[in-house]
Amino acid sequence: MAPTSAFDVRISVRFPIVDPVLTRELKAAWDDDGWCVLNGAIPRVEIARTEKALTHLFPSATQYEAGDPQSTPWSTWDAAWPEFPFKSRSLNALVVHDVLIDVAEQLLGTEDLRIYMALLTAKYHGQSSGFNQLLHVDYPNQMVVVPRRDQGYQQLETFIYLTDVSPTNGATRLVSRRLTADVPVEQHTLNLEDYGHLYHEPGDASGPAGSVVAYRPDVYHRSVDDTEQGSTRFMLHVAFRPASSDIGGYQAWPIKGYSMEWFDFVRQATPRQLALFSIPRPGDPYWTEETVAGVGARYPGLDMEPWRRGVSSDC
Ligand SMILES: O=C(O)CCC(=O)C(=O)O
């Protein structure tokens, strides 16, 4: 079946664009509820640049609903979702977008951050949400201990919407931490019998393409099925932790080190972006004349000047 461009459907004029700044109210929601939606945080023009890559990676809604064989890998939420770094520079650019980094720095209270997860998912009408339909927290597969909620230990999970997301095409439902403070920490999934009241909590993370949902790994949330025929929900999941706390993790970056996608990403990224993947910042004691020369040789085309300038003369 010929790929159909569903992009006009995916990004509609349904939502007005509002000021993307992390307002005092949103910061308060993060502190008290554990989650907030930054409406239209990333300009739509930058989201629109990902259209071609999405068309290559995923079937359209029409193809999916017609049972096209290309759809088979994506029929369950437990699919092997595409991981960063992507072939598409436009997708990679969103993972390390300045707006996203600024928000992560403000919410986590430090400029020294690491990205520990970056992948892309798709939701379709007719796709099973599986166990994610139950209210759950994400920390059990993002750390082997339990979350600490104070600064220095907090982690940030985000969804970057590549399509408009509404209550009927899959907006995640999130419950305020205010309502779950008494739930024992080890209760990572909430059954309907004992916690049915929380399933009616109206916190849905709707927003236009370019919105960023920010939530903590101790926030109960659940997936809902996409009930809108012909619709899709594409989003990037990008998660951050303070560099000083390595209790959190999900993906590892060195294993990507042979891939062309990694080379391509590194060669055009800034020191601020690369620090998120453990390439030490200029001025870090790691940098000596030898390591500057070596990293420059490993990544031809990467401008090593910022790191060279950071090498002190007594190294
Ligand atoms: O698909 C969704 O709406 C939520 C996904 C989810 O529950 C998760 O990523 O932990």
The ligand as a MOL file (V3000), in Angstrom:
LIG
                    3D

  0  0  0     0  0            999 V3000
M  V30 BEGIN CTAB
M  V30 COUNTS 10 9 0 0 0
M  V30 BEGIN ATOM
M  V30 1 O 1.4470 5.5810 26.2450 0
M  V30 2 C 1.1350 6.2460 27.1980 0
M  V30 3 O 0.2170 7.0390 27.1570 0
M  V30 4 C 1.8700 6.1130 28.4870 0
M  V30 5 C 3.1150 5.3340 28.3520 0
M  V30 6 C 3.5710 4.8530 29.6780 0
M  V30 7 O 2.8190 4.4850 30.5150 0
M  V30 8 C 4.9810 4.8580 29.9600 0
M  V30 9 O 5.7870 5.2430 29.0910 0
M  V30 10 O 5.3370 4.4930 31.0880 0
M  V30 END ATOM
M  V30 BEGIN BOND
M  V30 1 2 1 2
M  V30 2 1 2 3
M  V30 3 1 2 4
M  V30 4 1 4 5
M  V30 5 1 5 6
M  V30 6 2 6 7
M  V30 7 1 6 8
M  V30 8 2 8 9
M  V30 9 1 8 10
M  V30 END BOND
M  V30 END CTAB
M  END
